[in-house]
Amino acid sequence: MLQLASLSKNFDHTLHMDKYKQRFQKWLDRQTDVSAAQTSKKLIQMALENVDIDAPDWTFVAATELLNSMYQEAQINRGYTDTSYGPFYDLIKQLSSVQEGQRYPVYKAELLESYTKAEIEELGRSIDPEKDKLFSYIGIYLLNDRYLARPEKNAVYELPQERFMIIAMEIMRNEPKDKRLDLIKEAYWAMSNLYMTVATPTLSNAGKTHGQLSSCFIDAVEDSIDGIYLSNYDAAKVSKFGGGVGLYVGKIRSLGSDIRGFSGNSSGTTPWIRLFNQTAVSVDQLGQRKGAIAIYLDAWHKDIMSFLDLKTQNGDDRLKAHDIFTGICIPDLFMEAVRDRKEWYLFDPHSVKQNLGFSLEDFYDEKKGNGSFRKHYALAVEAAEHGKLPSYAYEKVQAIDVMKGIMISQLEEGTPYMFYRDEVNRKNPNRHKGMIYCSNLCTEIAQNLSPTSITEEYETEDGDIVIIRKSGDFVVCNLSSINLPRAIEAEVLERLIPIQVRMLDNVIDINTLPVKQAKISNQRYRAIGLGTFGWHHLLAVKKIYWESEEAIQLADSLYETIAYLTIQASCELAKEKGSYRYFEGSDWQTGHYFELRDYHDQKWNELKQNIQQNGIRNGYLMAVAPNSSK
């Protein structure tokens, strides 16, 4: 069959569309396989109907041809003819059994156990193959290459619309049976129209026997051998099951610090970061993409300059970690010191804790220009200047030199990420239960975080060793995103966001997380991340310049609308299913969330009162969506 993706390079795009159609017709007439030619003719003609005469978009023509080959292969593998999509129930039954050469079925048993044959057949009748025509070539190629369920490599069984329906069935399977099918159809409507996307692990793993559904995880690493290696173990498990990892290492003692009172023995953070680097390389995400780990360190940490050199191409390669991503936690005070060209002190967190009785990383400025961090930083500076800290515990540099190191690293490697911790914590709606130390791999979420530690280890009468770990807040990121150009053009936000919030909330309950403390944190906060993508595309469609005042006004009004609808949807869900565990005392319950953001008009005041009376389902609600395919 003709490869349409390359064919487009040979045509003069200034020709009239009739000439394109004539050339395709001549090609079709030459096909020896009449049935294939007729199918291709029909599909290509449908594709050409959507091609602009002045700017033909060959991506949809190529997508049509790829879809055609997928339909034909699915027919052969599943044993049906004449239609692009076969019987939906037969597909689920086939992939729920062990296929030849496999140890496990592709689909989990719950799909057939939770739904009757009549229900599955009804859902099958709701599948709309016409929605496949919405895909561009790269979209359908990636979906087919990475995410469709298949019992053997490169074999097409499940088709795009069936993947969407399986996701909907899996996410909604614990909903009340009297409304479950309607919710599934609504979720399918949202996905099949490409009004939204689910997270990559959800797209890949929903309904399958292996893998989990959440995108990213964050852990704080304790300053101990146990803490470091247990965090590495947890990171490996997360990566194995398809999640990205963020790690906060700001509590680990710096190079030259003391170990059990002997100074100069600590190797600092670099060797441990290299350990995490090897974990990212060694433990891939189900073979679909490489493991990915982001490491965050504070701008005042004594190892910050070596940290900035971790990914650069010059220097001793034994001190490099090329495969991780770096991020810096930046307090307001550092940026003020850069602006004013002041000195900046770097501290060993272990020595500060041992000698001064507090952990500098545990504070932030509650108000701009004033707060706990700068007060404790000043105490540490005073202690350094008056000999109350050992010489190896601090270093005095110019703040601008640290910033230069950041900018050089960003220029060469694209990292470190910049995490402005003071402002993030000031806007944290759950300050009453913890602190946000850093963000995650994709820098789109910010949630309470704390280390998990071993509290007891003992031997049973049978000679077994039992280790008891105190669970910290191990952050879980449950994501989905609105496709702005499509959703705004279709004016569906008010219908879309409630089903999207319900889908995200259900992921929390049906998910099988590889790390137990992640499951505990998930239940504590019920955090979700509803995001958006396609902002630049939306501006292009509306013919609005990127940095214009009109773009600013559109962003302000649009994202306020999205925020309002998301918060409202979570409030309505709380009336039905209850609030998250830590609602009492949160900014949601006190109303401080709305005051901080100057949400004071009538609709916001009514929503605030509604939440105070009825609660809210999710402690964190929105996220900035990362936009790439990894």
C-alpha positions, 0 to 999 in steps of 0.5 A: 500500500502507498505510504501517504505520509511520504507521498505528500512531499512529492506534491506541489501544495499550490495545486487545486484540490481537484488535482489531488483527488484526481491523483488519488483516484488514479492510484486507487484504480491501479490497486490490485486488491479491489476490496482494499482499494475500495476501503482505502478509497472510502476512507481517503475520500472522507479524509479529503473532505476535511482537508483545506484546499489552500493548505492541505493537511496530510497528517489526517490523510496519513492517519486514515491510511494507518487506521485502515491497516489497523482495522484490517489487522484487528479483523484478522486477529479477532475473527470478524469481517465487514466492519471496522470495529468488531463485537466489544464483548468478544474483545473483552472476553478474548483478552481476559483469557490467557493467550498462547505464549502468555502467562497472564491475560491482558485485561483484568478479571474485574471487567467481566466480573463487574459488568454483565454481558448485556451491559458490555454490549450496550456500551459497545453500541455506544462506541463511535468509530467516526471519532477515529477521524479526529486523530492526526497521524502522530496521535494515532501512531503513538496510541497504537504504538504505546497504549492499545492493549495487545496480547503480543507485541505489535499485534492490533487487537484493541482499537482506539475507541475501545481503549477509551471505553475500557478506561471509562469502564475501569474508572467507573466500575465502583459507581452505583449500578443505577447510574454507572452506565450513564457515567461511563458513556459520559466519560467516553464522550469526553475522551472520544471527542478529544475534549480531554486526555487522561494521564499516560499511565491511565491511558496505558494501564486502565483495565489491564492486569499490570500497572497503575494509573497515577503519573508522578510521585514525590518522596522526601529522603531522610538523612540516614542510610535506612532512609536513603536506601528505602527511598531508592527502593520505593523509587524503583517500585514506582518506576517499575509500575509506570510512574515518574519520581520526584525526590527531595534530598535537602535533608541529606548532610553535605560534603565534609559534614560529620558522621557520628561526630567525626567531621569530614567523613560525609560524601555529601549528596552527590553519591546518593543522587548518582544512586538514584540516577542508576535506578532511573536507568535500570528500572524502566516504566514497563518497557514503554519509556525510561525511568525518570527521576527529578532531584530537588535541593535547596538554594542554601544547601552547602552542596548546591554548586556541585549539584548544579554541575551534575548534568554538565558535560565538563568535569569529573564524570564520576561526579555526574548524574546525566540521567536525572533531572535537577530542581532547586527550591528557592526562598524569596530571600535568595532572590532578594540577595541576588537582586541586591548583590548580597552575600549568601550563606550555604549551610549543612542541614545536619550541622544546623540541626545538631547545633542549633536545634532546628531544621532550616528546610522546615520553614518558609516565609508566611508573608512576603518579606517576613516569615519563619525562614528568614528568621531561622536563616538569620539565626544560622548566619549569626551562629556561623559568624560567632563560631557557634557552627563548625567551619565545615558546616557553612560557606559564604558566597555571593548570591549572584554566583549561585544564580550564574551557576543556575543559568549556566546549567540551564543554558547547557542542559535545560535544568535545574527547574526553579521551585519558589517554595515560599509562595507555593507554601503560602498558597497551600490549602493544607498548611495545617497538616504539613509543608510542601518541600518540592515539586515532582518530575514534571513540576506541575504539582505541589502537595504536602511532603514528609519522609517515611522513617523506620521506627522499630525493628524486631525479631518474632518468635519464629525468627522473622524480622519485622520492620515498622515504618512510620508513613510520611506524606508520599505525594501521588499525582492523579492527572488529566487535562482539558484540550483547550481548543476543542473544549472551548470551541465546542463550549463544553466546559460546564459538562466536561469538568464534572465528569473529569473531576469524578474520573480523577477522584475514582482513580484514587480508589481503584488504583493499585499503588506500588508503595503503601505510604503513597496509598495512605497519602492518596486517601488523606488528601485525595489530591487530583490534578486537573490541567489544560493543554493547547493554550498556544493553539487556542490563541492561534485559533482566536488570532490573538498574539501571545503576549498581548493584553487580549491574551492576558485577559483571556487567560484570566477569565478562562482559568478563573472559569476552569477553577470555579467549575473544578472546585464546584464539581469537587464540592458537589462530589463531596455531598455525594461521597464525603470530604477528604480526611484533612478537610477540617482546619484547611483553607477550604474549610476556613474560607482562607483559600478564596481570600488569598486569591481575591475571589470575592464576587457573588458566585465565589462567595456562594461557592465558599459558603457551599464548601464550608457547609458541605465540604470538598472531595479533594484537598488539591485540585488543579495542576499545570499539565506537562505537554510532551510524549516521553 
